[in-house]
Amino acid sequence: MWTPRLEGRNSVKYLAIVEALSDAVTQGELRPGDRLPPQRDLAWRLDVNLSTVTQAYREAARRHLVGGEVGRGTYVLPESREATLFKLKEPDSRHGLDLSTNVPARQPGNRDLEGLCRS
């Protein structure tokens, strides 16, 4: 069962867990559909508070890395268009805020916004 190594990562434990999860997915150690350990088990193995792991799983879900349901478990999500669009990036040191995805959603063939948006 997956147990992340947190040494050398973010000093904020829940973010260190999310970073380890993201790296494991990127490197193929975890693949879409893989089930993550129950939060209580992972908290026990990492010797952290349950709320730390809960917060890490919540942040991973916000980043579209995982999804799950109470009682069924937490699973690695496949790469999706939404995950690619909204994946958190390292902030640009000059700007600190990235609004590159701040564009209106458009359906193919919908001409309501024609002339207002550039694709």
All heavy atoms as an XYZ file, in Angstrom:
937
protein
N       0.838     -1.172      0.000
C       0.000      0.000      0.000
C       0.890      1.245      0.000
O       1.931      1.271      0.631
C      -0.902     -0.015      1.235
C      -1.989      1.029      1.149
S      -3.291      0.840      2.374
C      -4.207     -0.509      1.690
N       0.454      2.274     -0.727
C       1.243      3.489     -0.893
C       1.446      4.210      0.435
O       0.499      4.496      1.162
C       0.542      4.410     -1.896
C       1.260      5.698     -2.132
C       2.401      5.876     -2.853
C       0.887      6.991     -1.654
N       2.753      7.199     -2.857
C       1.843      7.901     -2.127
C      -0.164      7.462     -0.871
C       1.784      9.262     -1.852
C      -0.224      8.818     -0.588
C       0.742      9.704     -1.078
N       2.700      4.489      0.737
C       3.053      5.304      1.895
C       4.097      6.304      1.429
O       5.191      5.913      1.019
C       3.636      4.443      3.036
O       2.689      3.431      3.380
C       3.925      5.298      4.256
N       3.763      7.595      1.461
C       4.704      8.597      0.952
C       5.882      8.826      1.887
O       5.774      8.629      3.099
C       3.835      9.858      0.856
C       2.804      9.682      1.916
C       2.526      8.197      1.942
N       6.977      9.244      1.304
C       8.141      9.696      2.075
C       8.054     11.217      2.112
O       8.014     11.846      1.061
C       9.422      9.233      1.426
C       9.578      7.711      1.432
C      10.911      7.305      0.875
N      11.996      7.956      1.591
C      12.767      7.369      2.502
N      12.569      6.117      2.799
N      13.727      8.040      3.102
N       8.050     11.779      3.299
C       7.848     13.216      3.455
C       9.142     13.983      3.708
O       9.134     15.210      3.698
C       6.855     13.489      4.590
C       5.489     12.812      4.462
C       4.597     13.204      5.619
C       4.839     13.141      3.136
N      10.239     13.290      3.893
C      11.513     13.955      4.148
C      11.891     14.827      2.954
O      11.752     14.428      1.800
C      12.635     12.937      4.387
C      12.419     12.063      5.601
C      11.519     10.871      5.303
O      11.413     10.449      4.138
O      10.889     10.374      6.242
N      12.361     16.038      3.238
C      12.813     16.936      2.183
C      11.688     17.624      1.426
O      11.914     18.249      0.397
N      10.473     17.520      1.914
C       9.330     18.157      1.266
C       8.885     19.362      2.080
O       9.505     19.714      3.073
C       8.190     17.157      1.102
C       8.527     16.010      0.175
C       7.281     15.237     -0.186
N       7.575     14.124     -1.050
C       7.684     14.208     -2.371
N       7.516     15.357     -2.974
N       7.958     13.142     -3.088
N       7.793     19.941      1.659
C       7.202     21.091      2.328
C       7.110     20.835      3.830
O       6.755     19.736      4.255
C       5.808     21.346      1.731
C       5.285     22.714      2.057
O       5.351     23.171      3.186
N       4.761     23.378      1.040
N       7.420     21.845      4.633
C       7.363     21.669      6.087
C       5.922     21.580      6.596
O       5.688     21.103      7.702
C       8.100     22.801      6.797
O       7.490     24.042      6.505
N       4.968     22.041      5.797
C       3.560     21.894      6.146
C       3.168     20.466      5.754
O       3.166     20.119      4.568
C       2.687     22.942      5.421
C       1.227     22.765      5.754
C       3.174     24.349      5.737
N       2.857     19.655      6.744
C       2.685     18.211      6.522
C       1.626     17.869      5.482
O       1.849     17.013      4.630
C       2.342     17.495      7.833
C       3.461     17.503      8.835
C       4.562     16.571      8.409
C       5.604     16.518      9.517
N       6.833     15.932      9.097
N       0.463     18.509      5.517
C      -0.576     18.129      4.562
C      -0.145     18.467      3.140
O      -0.437     17.715      2.206
C      -1.939     18.738      4.928
C      -2.212     20.125      4.423
C      -2.880     20.315      3.213
C      -1.845     21.245      5.156
C      -3.151     21.594      2.751
C      -2.119     22.518      4.708
C      -2.771     22.688      3.509
O      -3.043     23.953      3.042
N       0.590     19.566      2.962
C       1.091     19.899      1.624
C       2.194     18.940      1.191
O       2.300     18.605      0.007
C       1.588     21.340      1.584
C       0.503     22.402      1.700
C       1.115     23.800      1.746
C      -0.496     22.300      0.553
N       2.985     18.465      2.140
C       4.016     17.471      1.821
C       3.372     16.181      1.312
O       3.864     15.554      0.367
C       4.883     17.203      3.050
N       2.253     15.795      1.915
C       1.536     14.592      1.475
C       0.992     14.798      0.065
O       1.106     13.914     -0.798
C       0.411     14.236      2.459
C       0.999     13.841      3.817
C      -0.461     13.097      1.908
C      -0.022     13.740      4.937
N       0.429     15.976     -0.205
C      -0.105     16.266     -1.544
C       1.022     16.266     -2.577
O       0.867     15.707     -3.667
C      -0.864     17.617     -1.571
C      -1.312     17.960     -2.981
C      -2.059     17.581     -0.630
N       2.160     16.863     -2.246
C       3.312     16.859     -3.159
C       3.769     15.434     -3.452
O       4.052     15.081     -4.596
C       4.472     17.651     -2.555
C       4.265     19.142     -2.514
C       5.378     19.863     -1.752
O       6.361     19.208     -1.320
O       5.258     21.088     -1.600
N       3.846     14.613     -2.410
C       4.261     13.214     -2.594
C       3.263     12.467     -3.467
O       3.654     11.670     -4.336
C       4.411     12.535     -1.238
N       1.989     12.727     -3.269
C       0.946     12.096     -4.078
C       1.067     12.530     -5.534
O       1.034     11.699     -6.444
C      -0.431     12.463     -3.516
C      -1.649     11.998     -4.292
C      -1.667     10.481     -4.415
C      -2.916     12.480     -3.611
N       1.234     13.816     -5.756
C       1.381     14.328     -7.124
C       2.609     13.722     -7.804
O       2.541     13.303     -8.961
C       1.491     15.852     -7.086
O       1.667     16.365     -8.385
N       3.723     13.650     -7.082
C       4.941     13.052     -7.642
C       4.737     11.571     -7.955
O       5.197     11.085     -8.991
C       6.118     13.220     -6.683
C       6.611     14.656     -6.590
O       6.205     15.491     -7.435
O       7.397     14.940     -5.662
N       4.042     10.864     -7.075
C       3.798      9.428     -7.294
C       2.950      9.214     -8.547
O       3.185      8.272     -9.314
C       3.122      8.810     -6.077
N       1.986     10.087     -8.790
C       1.151      9.992     -9.991
C       1.994     10.324    -11.226
O       1.968      9.600    -12.228
C      -0.075     10.919     -9.894
C      -0.804     11.006    -11.216
C      -1.023     10.435     -8.799
N       2.764     11.395    -11.149
C       3.602     11.816    -12.277
C       4.614     10.749    -12.660
O       4.859     10.505    -13.838
C       4.335     13.128    -11.927
O       3.358     14.126    -11.631
C       5.203     13.602    -13.075
N       5.190     10.087    -11.661
C       6.224      9.080    -11.907
C       5.663      7.693    -12.196
O       6.409      6.761    -12.448
C       7.175      9.024    -10.708
C       7.928     10.314    -10.494
C       8.623     10.380     -9.148
O       8.569      9.453     -8.343
N       9.288     11.492     -8.892
N       4.343      7.548    -12.147
C       3.728      6.264    -12.457
C       3.679      5.284    -11.298
O       3.258      4.142    -11.467
N       4.116      5.719    -10.130
C       4.039      4.854     -8.952
C       2.567      4.607     -8.590
O       2.210      3.513     -8.174
C       4.772      5.526     -7.787
C       4.797      4.721     -6.525
C       5.476      5.462     -5.377
O       6.168      6.474     -5.607
O       5.302      5.009     -4.235
N       1.745      5.640     -8.753
C       0.294      5.526     -8.601
C      -0.327      5.785     -9.959
O       0.063      6.723    -10.653
C      -0.237      6.551     -7.586
C       0.097      6.308     -6.129
C      -0.356      7.490     -5.269
C      -0.561      5.022     -5.631
N      -1.300      4.959    -10.311
C      -1.942      5.103    -11.621
C      -3.430      5.347    -11.445
O      -3.998      5.058    -10.389
C      -1.676      3.853    -12.441
C      -0.187      3.688    -12.651
C       0.263      2.575    -13.493
N      -0.662      1.519    -13.800
C      -0.355      0.469    -14.507
N       0.851      0.346    -14.964
N      -1.226     -0.466    -14.757
N      -4.068      5.899    -12.483
C      -5.511      6.141    -12.388
C      -6.255      4.876    -11.956
O      -5.996      3.793    -12.466
C      -5.889      6.553    -13.808
C      -4.645      7.164    -14.359
C      -3.521      6.339    -13.766
N      -7.138      5.054    -10.994
C      -7.910      3.939    -10.478
C      -7.315      3.296     -9.243
O      -7.988      2.525     -8.553
N      -6.044      3.571     -8.944
C      -5.427      3.013     -7.736
C      -6.109      3.588     -6.501
O      -6.407      4.777     -6.433
C      -3.933      3.335     -7.673
C      -3.101      2.488     -8.610
O      -3.646      1.534     -9.204
O      -1.890      2.782     -8.743
N      -6.327      2.715     -5.544
C      -6.966      3.141     -4.299
C      -5.894      3.592     -3.311
O      -4.893      2.898     -3.113
C      -7.768      1.994     -3.711
C      -8.548      2.402     -2.486
C      -9.422      1.285     -2.001
N     -10.199      1.760     -0.858
C     -10.947      1.003     -0.128
N     -11.051     -0.281     -0.412
N     -11.605      1.497      0.887
N      -6.128      4.737     -2.700
C      -5.222      5.239     -1.673
C      -5.567      4.586     -0.337
O      -6.686      4.123     -0.129
C      -5.337      6.755     -1.552
C      -4.894      7.553     -2.771
C      -5.049      9.042     -2.502
C      -3.460      7.246     -3.137
N      -4.613      4.577      0.585
C      -4.899      4.000      1.893
C      -5.981      4.797      2.618
O      -6.093      6.011      2.409
C      -3.568      4.105      2.642
C      -2.618      4.792      1.765
C      -3.265      5.077      0.467
N      -6.764      4.145      3.461
C      -7.721      4.892      4.281
C      -6.990      5.962      5.092
O      -5.836      5.772      5.491
C      -8.326      3.827      5.199
C      -8.131      2.539      4.456
C      -6.838      2.702      3.707
N      -7.663      7.058      5.320
C      -7.026      8.191      5.990
C      -6.467      7.819      7.357
O      -5.351      8.228      7.701
C      -8.021      9.338      6.105
C      -8.405      9.895      4.745
C      -9.460     10.962      4.846
O      -9.650     11.590      5.879
N     -10.175     11.182      3.745
N      -7.198      7.036      8.120
C      -6.722      6.648      9.457
C      -5.441      5.806      9.359
O      -4.514      5.983     10.149
C      -7.794      5.869     10.210
C      -8.937      6.726     10.665
C      -9.932      5.926     11.507
N     -11.160      6.660     11.689
C     -11.344      7.623     12.567
N     -10.352      7.977     13.342
N     -12.498      8.240     12.663
N      -5.407      4.886      8.411
C      -4.223      4.044      8.246
C      -3.008      4.885      7.864
O      -1.915      4.692      8.395
C      -4.451      2.975      7.175
C      -5.468      1.927      7.588
O      -5.882      1.916      8.769
O      -5.855      1.127      6.713
N      -3.196      5.800      6.913
C      -2.077      6.630      6.471
C      -1.602      7.536      7.610
O      -0.390      7.707      7.803
C      -2.462      7.459      5.243
C      -1.322      8.238      4.594
C      -0.197      7.301      4.151
C      -1.833      9.027      3.402
N      -2.533      8.096      8.370
C      -2.161      8.946      9.509
C      -1.324      8.141     10.508
O      -0.300      8.626     11.007
C      -3.410      9.510     10.171
N      -1.734      6.915     10.770
C      -1.006      6.077     11.711
C       0.398      5.772     11.187
O       1.382      5.875     11.911
C      -1.789      4.788     11.956
C      -1.144      3.901     12.966
C      -1.210      4.012     14.325
C      -0.313      2.777     12.688
N      -0.476      3.011     14.906
C       0.091      2.246     13.931
C       0.125      2.173     11.511
C       0.917      1.133     14.018
C       0.947      1.063     11.604
C       1.333      0.556     12.842
N       0.495      5.400      9.895
C       1.798      5.051      9.313
C       2.745      6.238      9.239
O       3.951      6.078      9.342
C       1.621      4.452      7.920
C       1.293      2.984      8.007
C       1.402      2.299      6.667
N       0.035      2.158      6.172
C      -0.352      2.420      4.952
N       0.509      2.829      4.056
N      -1.593      2.262      4.598
N       2.198      7.453      9.029
C       3.041      8.648      8.932
C       3.247      9.323     10.290
O       3.990     10.295     10.380
C       2.416      9.658      7.964
C       2.339      9.241      6.504
C       1.611     10.301      5.689
C       3.742      8.995      5.937
N       2.553      8.809     11.305
C       2.622      9.390     12.652
C       2.215     10.867     12.629
O       2.914     11.727     13.151
C       4.025      9.217     13.251
C       4.035      9.477     14.748
O       2.982      9.279     15.391
O       5.091      9.899     15.266
N       1.076     11.123     11.968
C       0.504     12.472     11.940
C      -0.947     12.378     12.389
O      -1.531     11.300     12.454
C       0.577     13.125     10.531
C       2.022     13.288     10.085
C      -0.220     12.342      9.511
N      -1.527     13.514     12.665
C      -2.919     13.582     13.081
C      -3.834     13.229     11.921
O      -3.530     13.543     10.767
C      -3.196     15.013     13.568
C      -4.488     15.139     14.303
O      -5.557     14.858     13.756
N      -4.410     15.569     15.551
N      -4.966     12.600     12.206
C      -5.942     12.260     11.170
C      -6.385     13.494     10.391
O      -6.558     13.439      9.171
C      -7.159     11.570     11.795
C      -8.333     11.284     10.865
C      -7.919     10.354      9.726
C      -9.499     10.703     11.652
N      -6.545     14.620     11.064
C      -6.986     15.836     10.363
C      -5.963     16.303      9.329
O      -6.328     16.906      8.321
C      -7.303     16.958     11.354
O      -6.137     17.341     12.059
N      -4.687     15.998      9.542
C      -3.649     16.348      8.567
C      -3.855     15.571      7.274
O      -3.802     16.135      6.185
C      -2.247     16.057      9.148
O      -2.079     16.828     10.340
C      -1.156     16.388      8.145
N      -4.113     14.286      7.385
C      -4.343     13.454      6.194
C      -5.667     13.836      5.533
O      -5.752     13.907      4.307
C      -4.300     11.952      6.554
C      -4.633     11.093      5.341
C      -2.941     11.580      7.106
N      -6.685     14.123      6.336
C      -7.973     14.558      5.784
C      -7.798     15.825      4.974
O      -8.318     15.949      3.862
C      -8.992     14.785      6.922
O      -9.163     13.563      7.633
C     -10.326     15.266      6.381
N      -7.042     16.771      5.505
C      -6.789     18.022      4.788
C      -5.977     17.766      3.513
O      -6.228     18.376      2.471
C      -6.061     19.004      5.702
C      -5.994     20.410      5.178
C      -5.441     21.381      6.203
O      -4.926     20.992      7.252
N      -5.533     22.656      5.900
N      -5.023     16.841      3.570
C      -4.222     16.506      2.390
C      -5.100     15.889      1.302
O      -4.993     16.252      0.122
C      -3.095     15.542      2.765
N      -5.979     14.965      1.660
C      -6.862     14.341      0.674
C      -7.822     15.374      0.089
O      -8.125     15.348     -1.097
C      -7.636     13.179      1.310
C      -6.869     11.867      1.389
C      -5.482     11.820      1.517
C      -7.550     10.668      1.361
C      -4.809     10.613      1.599
C      -6.878      9.446      1.440
C      -5.511      9.434      1.555
O      -4.843      8.242      1.631
N      -8.292     16.295      0.923
C      -9.188     17.347      0.438
C      -8.460     18.243     -0.577
O      -9.001     18.583     -1.622
C      -9.698     18.183      1.615
C     -10.749     19.194      1.227
C     -11.294     19.997      2.411
N     -11.771     19.126      3.472
C     -11.349     19.188      4.735
N     -10.450     20.073      5.113
N     -11.843     18.359      5.638
N      -7.217     18.598     -0.277
C      -6.430     19.433     -1.198
C      -6.113     18.670     -2.482
O      -6.162     19.230     -3.582
C      -5.139     19.899     -0.524
C      -4.224     20.714     -1.411
C      -4.811     22.038     -1.883
O      -5.800     22.530     -1.301
O      -4.279     22.588     -2.865
N      -5.814     17.396     -2.370
C      -5.550     16.576     -3.557
C      -6.801     16.489     -4.430
O      -6.711     16.520     -5.665
C      -5.074     15.187     -3.150
N      -7.965     16.406     -3.818
C      -9.219     16.386     -4.577
C      -9.449     17.728     -5.258
O      -9.886     17.790     -6.401
C     -10.390     16.045     -3.663
N      -9.129     18.818     -4.556
C      -9.274     20.151     -5.151
C      -8.372     20.305     -6.378
O      -8.730     20.947     -7.349
C      -8.950     21.222     -4.115
C      -9.284     22.647     -4.568
C      -8.868     23.675     -3.542
N      -7.436     23.868     -3.506
C      -6.745     24.533     -4.425
N      -7.335     25.047     -5.472
N      -5.436     24.670     -4.314
N      -7.221     19.665     -6.340
C      -6.285     19.716     -7.464
C      -6.605     18.665     -8.530
O      -5.849     18.473     -9.468
C      -4.857     19.501     -6.970
C      -4.368     20.598     -6.063
C      -2.932     20.382     -5.682
N      -2.506     21.332     -4.659
C      -1.248     21.525     -4.317
N      -0.277     20.824     -4.896
N      -0.938     22.391     -3.377
N      -7.714     17.963     -8.365
C      -8.181     16.941     -9.314
C      -7.216     15.768     -9.435
O      -7.103     15.153    -10.492
C      -8.447     17.552    -10.696
C      -9.419     18.670    -10.675
N     -10.775     18.472    -10.584
C      -9.242     20.013    -10.697
C     -11.381     19.639    -10.564
N     -10.485     20.586    -10.616
N      -6.526     15.456     -8.349
C      -5.636     14.293     -8.334
C      -6.372     13.040     -7.889
O      -6.067     11.940     -8.347
C      -4.452     14.534     -7.388
C      -3.482     15.642     -7.776
C      -2.524     15.928     -6.634
C      -2.723     15.249     -9.029
N      -7.326     13.206     -6.970
C      -8.045     12.068     -6.409
C      -9.527     12.382     -6.306
O      -9.938     13.545     -6.357
C      -7.508     11.685     -5.004
C      -6.043     11.297     -5.057
C      -7.748     12.798     -3.994
N     -10.305     11.342     -6.149
C     -11.737     11.477     -5.910
C     -12.183     10.300     -5.075
O     -11.498      9.275     -5.008
N     -13.305     10.439     -4.425
C     -13.769      9.329     -3.612
C     -15.104      9.610     -2.979
O     -15.662     10.694     -3.129
N     -15.586      8.593     -2.288
C     -16.848      8.682     -1.573
C     -16.670      8.059     -0.208
O     -15.913      7.099     -0.047
C     -17.937      7.911     -2.323
C     -18.265      8.456     -3.687
C     -19.287      7.588     -4.410
O     -20.053      6.882     -3.734
O     -19.294      7.620     -5.637
N     -17.389      8.603      0.757
C     -17.332      8.053      2.107
C     -17.761      6.582      2.050
O     -18.770      6.241      1.449
C     -18.252      8.857      3.054
C     -18.299      8.208      4.428
C     -17.777     10.296      3.152
N     -16.951      5.737      2.638
C     -17.259      4.318      2.684
C     -16.743      3.511      1.502
O     -16.669      2.299      1.567
N     -16.389      4.183      0.407
C     -15.897      3.449     -0.766
C     -14.403      3.626     -0.968
O     -13.769      2.822     -1.633
C     -16.639      3.922     -2.024
C     -18.124      3.577     -1.947
C     -18.812      3.782     -3.236
N     -18.371      2.728     -4.145
C     -18.428      2.821     -5.460
N     -18.895      3.901     -6.018
N     -18.024      1.839     -6.209
N     -13.835      4.702     -0.459
C     -12.401      4.926     -0.591
C     -12.060      6.113     -1.460
O     -12.925      6.756     -2.041
N     -10.767      6.374     -1.538
C     -10.225      7.478     -2.330
C      -9.359      6.882     -3.429
O      -8.507      6.037     -3.154
C      -9.401      8.421     -1.435
O     -10.226      8.883     -0.363
C      -8.902      9.618     -2.225
N      -9.589      7.340     -4.648
C      -8.915      6.768     -5.819
C      -8.212      7.854     -6.622
O      -8.676      8.999     -6.684
C      -9.934      6.069     -6.721
C     -10.578      4.884     -6.054
C     -11.699      5.031     -5.247
C     -10.046      3.615     -6.209
C     -12.277      3.951     -4.614
C     -10.623      2.523     -5.581
C     -11.735      2.698     -4.787
O     -12.302      1.624     -4.158
N      -7.118      7.458     -7.285
C      -6.405      8.364     -8.176
C      -7.268      8.568     -9.412
O      -7.767      7.613    -10.011
C      -5.026      7.784     -8.571
C      -4.325      8.681     -9.580
C      -4.171      7.568     -7.330
N      -7.456      9.832     -9.783
C      -8.257     10.154    -10.961
C      -7.415     10.122    -12.223
O      -6.220     10.429    -12.182
C      -8.863     11.567    -10.816
C      -9.905     11.753     -9.740
C     -10.319     13.220     -9.684
C     -11.113     10.872     -9.990
N      -8.032      9.782    -13.347
C      -7.307      9.885    -14.613
C      -7.107     11.353    -14.964
O      -7.855     12.216    -14.502
C      -8.234      9.206    -15.629
C      -9.573      9.239    -15.004
C      -9.381      9.262    -13.515
N      -6.102     11.637    -15.761
C      -5.857     13.010    -16.208
C      -7.073     13.475    -16.989
O      -7.580     12.775    -17.846
C      -4.609     13.067    -17.105
C      -4.175     14.459    -17.458
C      -3.625     15.237    -16.282
O      -3.121     14.635    -15.338
O      -3.705     16.463    -16.325
N      -7.555     14.630    -16.678
C      -8.710     15.165    -17.382
C      -8.389     16.554    -17.887
O      -7.432     17.184    -17.450
C      -9.926     15.228    -16.454
O      -9.705     16.181    -15.438
N      -9.205     17.041    -18.802
C      -9.014     18.389    -19.327
C      -9.096     19.408    -18.196
O      -8.324     20.349    -18.128
C     -10.065     18.681    -20.394
C      -9.872     20.012    -21.060
C     -10.711     20.095    -22.327
N     -10.429     21.347    -22.979
C     -11.216     22.425    -22.886
N     -12.319     22.378    -22.196
N     -10.878     23.539    -23.501
N     -10.053     19.198    -17.294
C     -10.211     20.110    -16.173
C      -8.971     20.104    -15.282
O      -8.519     21.140    -14.826
C     -11.449     19.743    -15.351
C     -12.749     19.988    -16.067
C     -13.114     18.881    -17.061
O     -12.466     17.818    -17.050
O     -14.028     19.104    -17.852
N      -8.429     18.937    -15.031
C      -7.247     18.845    -14.189
C      -6.080     19.572    -14.841
O      -5.305     20.242    -14.172
C      -6.888     17.389    -13.932
N      -5.949     19.446    -16.146
C      -4.879     20.127    -16.852
C      -5.067     21.636    -16.802
O      -4.123     22.379    -16.574
C      -4.821     19.662    -18.317
O      -4.642     18.246    -18.334
C      -3.681     20.318    -19.063
N      -6.291     22.093    -16.996
C      -6.559     23.528    -16.980
C      -6.313     24.155    -15.618
O      -5.797     25.264    -15.523
C      -8.012     23.806    -17.385
C      -8.358     23.692    -18.849
C      -9.865     23.854    -19.041
C      -7.613     24.744    -19.648
N      -6.712     23.455    -14.572
C      -6.701     24.064    -13.255
C      -5.609     23.553    -12.333
O      -5.597     23.886    -11.171
C      -8.072     23.904    -12.597
C      -9.131     24.620    -13.381
C     -10.030     23.914    -14.149
C      -9.195     25.991    -13.381
C     -10.986     24.577    -14.893
C     -10.148     26.662    -14.113
C     -11.053     25.953    -14.871
N      -4.691     22.752    -12.849
C      -3.592     22.259    -12.037
C      -2.802     23.456    -11.521
O      -2.499     24.386    -12.254
C      -2.684     21.363    -12.880
C      -1.635     20.639    -12.069
C      -0.816     19.748    -12.954
C      -1.667     18.611    -13.442
N      -0.936     17.651    -14.244
N      -2.498     23.430    -10.254
C      -1.759     24.545     -9.675
C      -0.352     24.564    -10.229
O       0.306     23.547    -10.338
C      -1.730     24.425     -8.154
C      -3.069     24.597     -7.469
C      -2.889     24.447     -5.965
C      -3.671     25.951     -7.776
N       0.092     25.762    -10.565
C       1.432     25.939    -11.092
C       2.273     26.640    -10.034
O       1.750     27.281     -9.138
C       1.390     26.821    -12.339
C       0.535     26.281    -13.449
C       0.493     27.291    -14.571
C      -0.465     26.859    -15.651
N      -0.630     27.861    -16.676
N       3.564     26.536    -10.181
C       4.436     27.321     -9.326
C       4.204     28.779     -9.694
O       4.217     29.146    -10.864
C       5.903     26.956     -9.574
C       6.281     25.590     -9.057
C       6.181     25.509     -7.544
O       6.575     26.474     -6.866
O       5.686     24.487     -7.054
N       3.958     29.637     -8.713
C       3.707     31.033     -9.052
C       4.927     31.682     -9.687
O       6.053     31.407     -9.298
C       3.368     31.680     -7.713
C       3.791     30.715     -6.667
C       3.891     29.366     -7.298
N       4.671     32.497    -10.668
C       5.719     33.271    -11.333
C       6.210     34.303    -10.327
O       5.419     35.072     -9.775
C       5.137     33.953    -12.577
C       6.184     34.680    -13.389
O       7.163     35.177    -12.802
O       6.008     34.762    -14.618
N       7.501     34.316    -10.073
C       8.032     35.204     -9.046
C       7.791     36.678     -9.368
O       7.770     37.512     -8.482
C       9.527     34.946     -8.856
O      10.210     35.192    -10.064
N       7.583     37.017    -10.637
C       7.341     38.421    -10.996
C       5.904     38.823    -10.740
O       5.624     39.969    -10.446
C       7.661     38.653    -12.473
C       9.126     38.439    -12.811
C       9.319     38.500    -14.294
N       8.565     37.367    -14.852
C       8.265     37.215    -16.117
N       8.619     38.109    -16.996
N       7.594     36.159    -16.528
N       4.969     37.888    -10.872
C       3.558     38.248    -10.800
C       2.852     37.693     -9.567
O       2.005     38.363     -9.003
C       2.831     37.775    -12.061
C       3.437     38.302    -13.315
N       3.403     39.624    -13.658
C       4.119     37.683    -14.295
C       4.031     39.807    -14.812
N       4.476     38.638    -15.214
N       3.122     36.457     -9.180
C       2.523     35.875     -8.004
C       1.097     35.388     -8.175
O       0.577     34.704     -7.330
N       0.444     35.719     -9.276
C      -0.930     35.307     -9.495
C      -1.100     34.963    -10.969
O      -0.748     35.762    -11.832
C      -1.884     36.443     -9.110
C      -3.368     36.161     -9.194
C      -3.746     35.032     -8.241
C      -4.158     37.405     -8.820
N      -1.634     33.784    -11.245
C      -1.814     33.334    -12.617
C      -3.299     33.283    -12.950
O      -4.038     32.493    -12.388
C      -1.189     31.950    -12.795
C      -1.368     31.386    -14.192
O      -1.821     32.135    -15.087
O      -1.060     30.207    -14.388
N      -3.737     34.156    -13.835
C      -5.128     34.166    -14.272
C      -5.255     33.689    -15.712
O      -6.211     34.018    -16.405
C      -5.716     35.580    -14.130
C      -5.778     36.125    -12.709
C      -6.280     37.555    -12.709
C      -6.660     35.258    -11.844
N      -4.307     32.873    -16.165
C      -4.301     32.444    -17.565
C      -5.526     31.625    -17.931
O      -5.898     31.565    -19.093
C      -3.032     31.654    -17.883
O      -2.981     30.469    -17.128
N      -6.172     30.982    -16.961
C      -7.363     30.200    -17.272
C      -8.645     30.989    -17.023
O      -9.733     30.439    -17.071
C      -7.409     28.901    -16.447
O      -7.400     29.244    -15.063
C      -6.251     28.001    -16.787
N      -8.528     32.276    -16.793
C      -9.694     33.120    -16.522
C     -10.315     33.585    -17.844
O     -10.202     34.742    -18.230
C      -9.280     34.310    -15.653
C     -10.460     35.073    -15.131
O     -11.584     34.593    -15.183
N     -10.210     36.271    -14.639
N     -10.948     32.655    -18.534
C     -11.616     32.944    -19.805
C     -13.020     32.363    -19.767
O     -13.273     31.385    -19.067
C     -10.842     32.347    -21.014
C      -9.482     32.999    -21.165
C     -10.702     30.852    -20.878
N     -13.953     32.972    -20.476
C     -15.308     32.424    -20.478
C     -15.345     31.037    -21.116
O     -14.617     30.756    -22.065
C     -16.107     33.408    -21.333
C     -15.225     34.571    -21.579
C     -13.830     34.172    -21.274
N     -16.190     30.172    -20.568
C     -16.383     28.846    -21.154
C     -17.226     28.995    -22.409
O     -18.183     29.760    -22.435
C     -17.075     27.935    -20.157
N     -16.857     28.299    -23.464
C     -17.602     28.372    -24.720
C     -17.901     26.984    -25.219
O     -17.041     26.124    -25.226
C     -16.773     29.109    -25.774
C     -16.549     30.559    -25.454
C     -15.665     31.255    -26.442
N     -15.930     30.879    -27.807
C     -15.218     31.294    -28.843
N     -14.202     32.083    -28.658
N     -15.511     30.913    -30.060
N     -19.116     26.783    -25.651
C     -19.483     25.513    -26.266
C     -19.188     25.605    -27.754
O     -19.406     26.664    -28.370
C     -20.967     25.238    -26.086
C     -21.344     24.877    -24.681
C     -22.828     24.583    -24.589
O     -23.632     25.257    -25.215
N     -23.160     23.581    -23.802
N     -18.732     24.492    -28.365
C     -18.510     24.505    -29.807
C     -19.817     24.855    -30.532
O     -20.878     24.346    -30.205
C     -18.071     23.076    -30.126
C     -17.587     22.521    -28.823
C     -18.372     23.219    -27.752
N     -19.727     25.760    -31.468
C     -20.896     26.139    -32.256
C     -21.721     27.250    -31.647
O     -22.571     27.838    -32.316
N     -21.501     27.585    -30.386
C     -22.236     28.667    -29.746
C     -21.618     29.991    -30.190
O     -20.446     30.236    -29.994
C     -22.159     28.529    -28.222
C     -23.012     29.555    -27.506
O     -23.251     30.662    -27.999
N     -23.457     29.194    -26.321
N     -22.420     30.857    -30.768
C     -21.916     32.092    -31.334
C     -22.253     33.314    -30.473
O     -22.036     34.445    -30.887
C     -22.474     32.262    -32.739
C     -22.094     31.086    -33.644
C     -22.694     31.233    -34.988
N     -22.069     32.320    -35.696
C     -21.266     32.181    -36.739
N     -21.020     30.983    -37.204
N     -20.730     33.220    -37.320
N     -22.767     33.102    -29.263
C     -23.180     34.203    -28.405
C     -22.021     35.153    -28.076
O     -22.234     36.363    -27.926
C     -23.756     33.691    -27.086
C     -25.110     33.016    -27.285
O     -25.729     33.208    -28.351
O     -25.542     32.292    -26.358
N     -20.837     34.631    -27.924
C     -19.706     35.462    -27.537
C     -18.814     35.830    -28.730
O     -17.718     36.349    -28.527
C     -18.869     34.750    -26.476
C     -19.599     34.457    -25.159
C     -18.695     33.649    -24.231
C     -20.040     35.728    -24.494
N     -19.287     35.577    -29.914
C     -18.494     35.834    -31.111
C     -18.054     37.308    -31.129
O     -18.838     38.213    -30.907
C     -19.306     35.517    -32.364
C     -18.431     35.462    -33.612
C     -19.226     34.895    -34.765
O     -19.370     33.668    -34.820
O     -19.686     35.692    -35.578
N     -16.811     37.525    -31.400
C     -16.274     38.870    -31.462
C     -15.786     39.380    -30.110
O     -15.059     40.354    -30.058
N     -16.201     38.741    -29.019
C     -15.773     39.181    -27.701
C     -14.562     38.401    -27.192
O     -13.791     38.920    -26.394
C     -16.905     39.014    -26.692
C     -18.167     39.841    -26.959
C     -19.225     39.501    -25.945
C     -17.848     41.316    -26.928
N     -14.433     37.165    -27.632
C     -13.346     36.301    -27.134
C     -12.467     35.854    -28.287
O     -12.928     35.638    -29.394
C     -13.923     35.049    -26.469
S     -14.949     35.399    -25.070
N     -11.216     35.738    -27.959
C     -10.268     35.185    -28.938
C      -9.851     33.805    -28.465
O      -9.563     33.614    -27.300
C      -9.039     36.068    -29.049
C      -9.350     37.412    -29.623
C      -8.105     38.219    -29.743
N      -8.495     39.597    -30.071
C      -7.739     40.624    -29.862
N      -6.558     40.486    -29.336
N      -8.160     41.833    -30.190
N      -9.797     32.856    -29.382
C      -9.381     31.499    -29.014
C      -7.970     31.256    -29.451
O      -7.551     31.599    -30.474
C     -10.281     30.450    -29.649
O     -11.596     30.653    -29.221
